[in-house]
Amino acid sequence: MIKNIIQRPVLALVISILLVLAGAASMTMLPVERFPEIAPPSVSVQVYYPGANAETVANSVLLPLEEAINGAENMSYVNSTATNSGRGRSTVYFEPGTDPNVAAVEIQNRISKVMEQIPSEVREAGIVVLKRLKGSLMTINIYSESDDYDETFLNAYTRMKIRRELKRVGGIAEASILRSRDYAMRIWLNPEKLALYGLTPREVLNEVRDQSFEAAPGRFGENSEETFEIVLKHSGRFSEPEEYENIVIKSEEDGSQLRLKDLARLEFGASNYASENKLDGKSAVTIDIVQQQGANAVEIDKAVREIMEEQAKAFPEGIHYKITYSVRDQIDESMHHVRQTLIEAFVLVFLVVFIFLQDFRATIITAISIPVSLIGTFFFLQLIGATMNVLSMFSIVLAIGIVVDDAIVVIEAIYEKIHDQGMQVLDAVNAAMSEITGAIISITIVIAAVFLPAGFLDGPVGVFYKEFAFTIIFAVLISAINALTLVPVLSALILGKKKEKKAAKNNLIGKIKESEKMDKIKSIKTKSLKKFDTVFDKFTFQYIRLIKWAILRKWWTVGDWSS
């Protein structure tokens, strides 16, 4: 088979070109992130009980939810927290490898079975079930330089004008506003007046709901013999503080009425006063950008920055934005060092090969096999669902020294046949490949067998080892293919031309020119290479001498000299 490939060089070149094209295409499609996702999948259940303290939320809401969730498939444990603001959260953790979408559906089904045990206020506010998303990708702050715009206004403006645009960016899982403070009608009840009139907050709330509500009253004249049909309209919930102030809470038999303004102070304010968001002492709103699983962090960052630049043109005077955190900065910095290390490793390998072979054409053949192996590796990384991160890129750096070995073995074998045995190039290639094909296949299998077990480790650590191991395995396999196809073909083509040029110089004029060029080459050739050859030959001689000495004294060399 190897002889057929050598006789058909186009086939070998097509194989290498296909690997390079497939790898280059995969490089543009691979998700880019700093590190692979190692955290176990989880599902978050968020609840809100208006007016309740942490103990009430835990006992009346989180406890029945935990009992319903407990026992879900592949569930590890549940962690619940509650605050005095009436908010609670139960986070359900699952075994690694569990599909978070399936887990979220199962949690939602289990919660639906105990909805009757949950207080009506919680059901009306809504129970939110979300699968765990990746960590924050970006943090954007919208702030005001003046006191004309407070945090509540900035929150409303961000929600309507900016957040909607950001959520349309492909790859963004969530663009949430931290410590959200929306506009709300606040009713501050006076406890003393409530006690005076014998009322409770629940009774006041019921009266507000009965008189301020959304309704669909229907229409008159539908399906009748009348000429006109009248659609009834309802003004809906109240929107002004004066409307709420005039809500009747209690009526007496003498016609007197107790209105809401007699019991409370009303204002159009914010829904949340528990926290304040400041940027350098100025009112601000923080947007947290979270990416989807498998999304490209760099592309998302680029799209978000473009949207923010476009939206900033329409900001009210005095409002600005600032990106205070971005994973892209860390990714760019890490990838910069990886690329620098990659280039340095390639140059070092090139120099080492050139110093030992001392033939530029042979070194070029060896160097060509390196990018083919490394670029083709990305195609197989995409097939296994890996990402382009710092760990996988460092695996590529490590693979440089491994993938070049097969090509060096082939080049040295062919070179030995040509220079030491005086064989023609094609004969040397065929003879060398018939001798070392089995060795290259064996070496590849051994290296793959060393790293393969690490690719099947479980848990968070296994995620790191998986990408690391399979990156090297794929690179080694491709390097073996190149060594058996591309390298011998390039040797036959490039070294064969060199041999033909030498043969063409055997005439008288050619010999004269050749002798002149040889004098120039001898003068140009550096003394350092000559010294290197001399030192290396001496070292090789002494090494062989030591090995022979050790073979003749087997018991002496295997003895225990640790004492």
C-alpha positions in Angstrom: 0.0 0.0 0.0 2.9 2.4 0.8 4.5 1.7 -2.6 1.1 2.5 -4.3 1.0 5.8 -2.4 4.6 6.7 -3.4 3.8 6.0 -7.0 0.7 8.2 -6.7 1.9 11.3 -5.0 -1.3 13.2 -5.7 -3.2 10.9 -3.4 -0.8 11.6 -0.5 -1.0 15.4 -1.1 -4.9 15.2 -1.3 -5.0 13.4 2.1 -2.9 16.1 3.7 -4.8 18.9 2.0 -8.1 17.5 3.2 -6.8 17.3 6.8 -5.6 20.9 6.7 -8.8 22.2 5.2 -11.0 20.3 7.6 -8.8 21.4 10.6 -8.8 25.0 9.4 -12.6 25.0 9.1 -13.0 23.5 12.5 -10.7 26.2 14.0 -13.3 28.8 13.0 -16.2 26.9 14.4 -14.7 25.6 17.7 -16.1 27.3 20.8 -13.5 29.5 22.4 -13.3 29.8 26.2 -10.6 30.1 28.8 -11.0 26.7 30.5 -13.3 23.7 29.8 -16.5 23.5 31.8 -15.8 21.3 34.8 -18.6 22.2 37.2 -21.3 19.5 37.5 -24.7 20.4 35.9 -27.3 21.9 38.1 -30.8 23.4 38.0 -31.9 26.4 40.0 -35.4 26.9 41.4 -36.1 30.5 42.4 -39.2 31.6 44.4 -40.5 34.9 45.8 -42.8 35.3 48.7 -43.7 39.0 49.1 -43.4 40.2 52.7 -42.1 36.9 54.1 -39.0 36.5 56.2 -36.3 33.8 55.6 -37.8 31.3 58.1 -41.3 31.6 56.5 -39.8 31.1 53.0 -37.8 28.1 54.1 -40.7 26.3 56.0 -43.6 27.1 53.7 -42.0 27.1 50.2 -38.5 25.5 50.1 -39.3 22.6 52.3 -42.1 21.1 50.2 -40.0 21.9 47.1 -37.1 19.9 48.4 -39.3 17.0 49.3 -40.7 16.9 45.7 -37.3 17.3 44.1 -35.5 14.7 46.2 -34.9 11.5 44.3 -34.6 13.0 40.8 -32.7 10.9 38.4 -28.9 11.4 38.7 -29.3 13.9 41.4 -26.4 14.4 43.8 -27.7 16.9 46.4 -29.9 20.0 46.9 -28.7 23.3 48.5 -31.4 25.8 49.5 -31.1 29.4 50.8 -33.6 32.0 51.9 -33.5 35.7 52.7 -35.6 38.2 54.7 -36.6 39.9 51.5 -38.9 37.0 50.7 -36.6 35.4 48.1 -35.5 31.8 48.1 -33.4 29.5 45.9 -33.0 25.7 45.7 -30.0 24.6 43.6 -30.1 20.9 42.5 -26.8 19.4 41.5 -26.5 16.4 39.2 -23.9 13.8 38.3 -21.4 14.9 35.6 -22.6 14.1 32.2 -26.3 14.7 32.9 -28.2 16.7 30.3 -29.2 19.9 32.0 -32.2 20.4 29.7 -33.6 17.0 30.6 -32.9 17.6 34.3 -34.7 21.0 34.2 -37.8 19.4 32.7 -37.9 16.7 35.3 -37.5 19.2 38.2 -40.4 21.3 36.7 -42.6 18.2 36.5 -41.9 17.3 40.1 -42.6 20.8 41.3 -46.0 20.8 39.5 -47.1 17.9 41.7 -46.8 20.0 44.9 -48.1 23.3 43.6 -51.2 23.1 45.9 -48.9 23.0 49.0 -47.2 26.3 47.9 -48.8 29.6 49.2 -50.8 31.4 46.5 -48.6 34.5 46.8 -45.7 32.4 45.6 -47.6 30.8 42.8 -48.8 34.2 41.6 -45.2 35.6 41.7 -44.1 32.6 39.7 -41.6 29.7 40.4 -38.6 30.0 38.0 -36.8 26.8 37.0 -33.5 27.5 35.2 -30.7 25.2 34.2 -27.3 26.3 35.4 -25.5 28.5 33.0 -21.8 29.1 32.5 -20.0 31.7 34.5 -20.2 35.4 33.7 -18.8 36.3 30.3 -19.0 40.1 30.6 -20.1 42.8 33.1 -21.4 46.0 31.7 -22.3 49.1 33.8 -24.7 51.8 32.7 -24.1 54.9 34.8 -25.1 58.5 35.0 -22.5 61.3 35.6 -25.2 63.6 37.0 -28.0 63.4 39.5 -30.7 63.8 36.9 -31.1 60.1 36.5 -31.4 57.8 39.4 -30.8 54.0 39.6 -34.5 53.3 39.0 -34.6 55.3 35.7 -31.3 53.7 34.6 -32.8 50.2 35.3 -35.9 50.9 33.3 -34.0 52.4 30.4 -31.5 49.5 30.3 -34.4 47.0 30.3 -36.2 48.6 27.4 -33.4 49.9 25.2 -30.3 47.8 25.9 -31.1 44.5 27.4 -33.5 43.5 24.6 -30.8 44.1 22.0 -28.2 42.1 23.9 -30.5 39.1 24.4 -30.7 38.8 20.6 -27.0 38.1 20.2 -26.3 34.5 19.2 -24.7 32.5 22.0 -25.9 34.6 24.9 -27.9 32.5 27.4 -28.9 35.4 29.7 -28.4 39.1 30.0 -29.6 39.8 33.5 -29.7 43.0 35.5 -28.1 42.5 38.9 -30.1 43.8 41.9 -32.9 44.8 39.7 -34.8 48.0 40.8 -37.9 48.5 38.7 -40.5 51.2 38.9 -43.3 50.2 41.3 -46.3 51.7 43.2 -45.2 51.6 46.9 -47.8 51.5 49.6 -46.3 52.3 53.0 -48.9 51.2 55.6 -49.2 52.9 59.0 -49.4 50.2 61.7 -51.1 52.4 64.2 -53.9 53.4 61.9 -54.4 49.7 60.8 -54.8 48.8 64.5 -57.1 51.7 65.1 -59.5 50.6 62.3 -59.1 46.9 63.0 -57.6 46.1 59.7 -54.8 43.8 58.6 -52.3 44.2 55.6 -54.0 41.2 54.0 -57.4 42.9 54.0 -55.9 46.1 52.5 -54.1 44.1 49.8 -57.4 42.3 48.9 -59.2 45.6 48.4 -56.4 47.0 46.3 -56.6 43.9 44.1 -60.4 44.0 43.8 -60.4 47.6 42.6 -57.1 47.8 40.6 -57.1 44.9 38.1 -56.9 44.0 34.4 -60.1 42.7 32.8 -61.6 41.7 29.5 -65.2 42.9 29.8 -66.2 41.7 26.3 -68.6 43.4 23.9 -72.3 44.3 23.3 -74.3 43.3 20.3 -72.2 40.3 19.3 -74.2 37.8 17.2 -77.4 39.9 17.4 -79.7 41.7 15.0 -78.4 45.1 16.0 -76.5 47.1 13.4 -73.6 48.1 15.6 -71.4 46.1 17.9 -69.8 47.8 20.9 -66.5 46.7 22.3 -66.2 47.3 26.1 -62.9 48.7 27.4 -61.5 48.6 30.9 -58.9 51.1 32.0 -56.9 48.4 33.7 -54.7 48.7 36.8 -54.2 52.2 38.2 -51.1 54.0 37.2 -51.1 57.2 39.3 -50.7 57.5 43.0 -53.9 59.6 43.3 -55.9 56.7 41.9 -54.6 54.4 44.5 -55.1 56.9 47.3 -58.8 57.0 46.5 -59.3 53.2 46.8 -62.1 52.5 49.3 -60.9 50.2 52.0 -63.9 50.2 54.3 -67.4 51.7 54.3 -69.7 52.4 57.3 -73.5 52.3 57.4 -73.6 56.1 57.7 -71.9 56.5 54.3 -68.5 57.4 55.6 -65.6 55.7 53.7 -62.1 54.8 54.7 -59.7 55.3 51.8 -56.2 54.0 51.3 -54.7 57.5 51.8 -56.1 57.5 55.3 -54.0 54.4 56.2 -50.8 54.7 54.1 -48.4 56.9 52.3 -48.2 56.2 48.5 -45.4 57.0 46.1 -44.3 56.0 42.6 -40.9 54.6 43.5 -38.7 51.5 43.2 -39.5 47.9 43.7 -36.3 47.2 45.6 -34.6 49.4 48.3 -32.6 46.6 49.8 -29.5 47.4 47.8 -27.8 50.2 45.9 -25.6 49.9 42.8 -22.8 52.5 42.4 -19.9 52.9 40.0 -17.3 55.3 41.3 -19.9 56.8 43.6 -22.5 57.3 40.8 -25.8 55.6 40.2 -25.4 52.6 37.9 -27.0 49.5 36.6 -25.0 46.3 36.1 -25.7 43.8 33.2 -24.3 40.3 33.6 -23.8 38.5 30.3 -23.8 34.7 30.4 -22.9 32.5 27.4 -24.6 29.3 26.3 -23.0 26.0 26.5 -20.6 25.6 23.5 -20.8 29.2 22.4 -17.8 31.2 21.2 -16.9 33.7 23.9 -14.7 35.9 21.6 -17.5 36.3 19.0 -20.1 37.1 21.7 -17.8 39.7 23.2 -17.2 41.3 19.8 -21.0 41.4 19.0 -21.8 42.9 22.4 -19.3 45.7 22.0 -20.7 46.6 18.6 -24.2 46.8 20.1 -23.1 48.9 23.0 -21.3 51.3 20.7 -24.4 51.6 18.5 -26.7 52.1 21.5 -24.4 54.6 23.1 -25.1 57.0 20.3 -28.8 57.3 21.5 -28.0 57.6 25.2 -29.6 60.5 27.0 -27.1 63.2 27.8 -25.0 62.3 30.9 -25.5 58.5 30.6 -22.5 56.3 29.6 -21.4 52.7 29.8 -18.3 50.9 30.9 -17.3 47.3 30.5 -15.7 46.5 33.8 -15.1 42.7 33.2 -14.7 40.5 30.1 -13.4 37.0 29.8 -12.1 37.9 26.4 -9.3 39.9 27.9 -8.2 36.9 29.8 -8.6 34.6 26.8 -6.6 37.0 24.5 -3.8 37.2 27.1 -3.7 33.4 27.6 -3.9 32.7 23.8 -1.2 35.2 23.1 1.2 33.4 25.4 0.1 30.1 23.9 0.7 31.3 20.3 4.1 32.7 21.4 5.1 29.4 22.9 3.8 27.6 19.8 6.0 29.6 17.5 9.0 29.2 19.8 8.5 25.4 20.0 8.2 25.2 16.2 11.4 27.3 15.7 13.3 25.1 18.2 12.2 21.9 16.5 13.2 23.3 13.1 16.7 24.3 14.4 17.3 21.0 16.1 16.3 19.0 13.0 18.5 21.3 10.8 21.5 21.0 13.0 21.4 17.2 13.0 20.4 16.6 9.4 22.4 19.7 8.1 20.2 19.6 5.0 17.7 22.4 4.4 15.5 20.4 2.1 15.2 17.5 4.5 14.4 20.0 7.3 11.6 21.6 5.2 10.0 18.2 4.6 10.0 17.5 8.3 8.7 21.0 9.1 5.8 20.7 6.7 4.5 17.6 8.5 4.1 19.6 11.8 1.4 22.1 10.8 -0.5 19.4 8.8 -0.7 17.3 12.0 -1.5 20.1 14.3 -4.2 21.8 12.1 -5.8 18.5 11.3 -6.1 17.8 15.0 -8.8 20.5 15.4 -11.1 18.7 13.1 -11.2 15.7 15.4 -11.5 17.9 18.5 -14.7 19.3 17.1 -16.0 15.8 16.6 -15.6 14.9 20.3 -17.2 18.2 21.4 -14.0 19.8 22.7 -13.4 23.5 22.9 -10.5 25.8 22.0 -9.1 26.8 25.4 -5.8 27.2 27.1 -5.5 23.6 28.1 -6.1 22.2 24.6 -3.7 24.8 23.1 -1.0 23.8 25.5 -1.6 20.2 24.4 -0.9 21.3 20.9 2.4 22.9 22.0 3.4 19.6 23.7 2.4 17.6 20.6 4.9 19.5 18.4 7.8 17.5 19.9 5.9 14.3 19.4 4.4 14.6 16.0 7.8 15.5 14.4 9.4 12.2 15.6 7.7 10.1 12.9 8.8 12.4 10.1 12.4 12.5 11.4 12.5 8.7 11.5 11.4 8.5 7.9 13.8 11.2 6.7 16.8 9.7 8.5 16.0 6.3 7.1 15.8 7.6 3.5 18.9 9.8 4.0 20.9 6.8 5.2 19.9 4.8 2.1 20.9 7.6 -0.2 24.2 8.7 1.3 25.6 5.6 3.0 24.4 3.0 0.5 24.3 5.2 -2.7 20.8 4.2 -3.7 18.6 6.2 -6.0 15.9 8.3 -4.4 12.9 6.2 -5.3 14.7 3.0 -4.4 15.8 4.5 -1.1 12.3 5.6 -0.2 10.8 2.2 -1.0 13.5 0.4 0.9 13.3 2.7 3.9 9.5 2.5 4.1 9.5 -1.3 3.9 11.8 -1.4 6.9 10.3 1.3 9.2 6.5 1.1 8.4 5.9 -1.4 11.1 8.0 0.5 13.6 6.1 3.8 13.0 2.8 2.0 13.4 4.0 0.4 16.6 5.3 3.6 18.1 2.0 5.4 17.3 0.0 2.6 19.0 2.2 2.7 22.1 1.9 6.5 22.4 -1.8 6.4 21.9 -2.1 3.6 24.5 -0.2 5.7 27.0 -2.6 8.7 26.8 -5.9 6.9 26.1 -6.7 5.8 29.7 -6.5 9.5 30.8 -9.2 10.3 28.3 -11.7 8.2 30.1 -11.4 9.6 33.6 -14.6 10.8 35.3 -15.3 13.9 37.3 -14.1 17.5 37.0 -10.5 16.4 36.8 -11.4 14.0 34.0 -12.7 16.9 31.9 -9.2 18.4 31.9 -7.4 15.1 31.2 -9.9 14.2 28.4 -9.1 17.2 26.2 -5.4 17.0 27.0 -5.2 13.3 26.2 -7.3 13.2 23.0 -5.5 16.2 21.6 -2.2 14.4 21.7 -3.7 11.1 20.5 -5.2 12.7 17.4 -2.0 14.6 16.7 0.1 11.5 16.9 -2.3 9.5 14.7 -2.2 12.2 12.0 1.6 12.4 12.3 1.8 8.7 11.6 -0.4 9.1 8.5 1.8 11.9 7.3 4.9 9.9 7.9 3.6 7.0 5.9 2.2 9.1 3.0 3.3 12.8 2.8 6.9 12.5 4.0 8.0 9.7 1.6 6.2 11.5 -1.3 7.9 14.8 -0.6 11.2 13.0 -0.2 10.8 11.4 -3.6 9.9 14.8 -5.1 12.2 17.2 -3.4 15.3 15.0 -2.8 14.8 13.5 -6.3 15.2 16.9 -7.9 18.3 17.5 -5.9 19.7 14.3 -7.1 18.9 15.1 -10.8 20.5 18.5 -10.4 23.7 16.8 -9.2 23.6 14.4 -12.1 23.3 17.2 -14.6 26.5 18.8 -13.4 28.7 15.8 -14.4 29.8 17.4 -17.7 33.0 19.4 -17.9 31.4 22.9 -17.5 29.2 21.5 -14.8 32.2 20.1 -12.9 34.0 23.5 -13.1 30.9 25.3 -11.8 30.4 22.7 -9.2 33.9 23.0 -7.9 33.5 26.8 -7.7 30.2 26.4 -5.8 31.7 23.8 -3.5 34.5 26.2 -2.6 31.9 28.8 -1.8 29.8 26.4 0.2 32.8 25.3 2.2 33.6 28.9 2.9 30.0 29.7 3.9 29.4 26.7 6.0 29.8 27.7 9.6 32.5 26.3 11.8 30.0 25.8 14.5 28.3 22.9 12.5 31.7 21.3 12.0 32.4 21.6 15.7 29.0 20.2 16.5 29.6 17.2 14.2 33.0 16.6 15.9 31.6 16.8 19.4 28.6 14.7 18.6 30.7 12.0 17.0 32.9 11.9 20.0 29.9 11.7 22.3 28.4 8.9 20.2 31.7 6.9 20.3 31.9 7.2 24.0 28.2 6.3 24.4 28.7 3.1 22.3 31.8 2.3 24.2 29.9 2.6 27.5 27.1 0.4 26.3 29.5 -2.3 25.2 31.2 -2.1 28.6 27.8 -2.5 30.3 26.8 -5.4 28.2 29.9 -7.3 29.1 29.3 -6.7 32.8 25.5 -7.5 33.1 25.6 -8.4 36.8 27.7 -5.3 37.6 25.2 -2.9 35.9 22.0 -4.5 37.5 23.4 -4.5 41.0 21.9 -2.4 43.8 24.2 0.5 44.6 21.7 2.5 46.6 23.4 1.5 49.9 
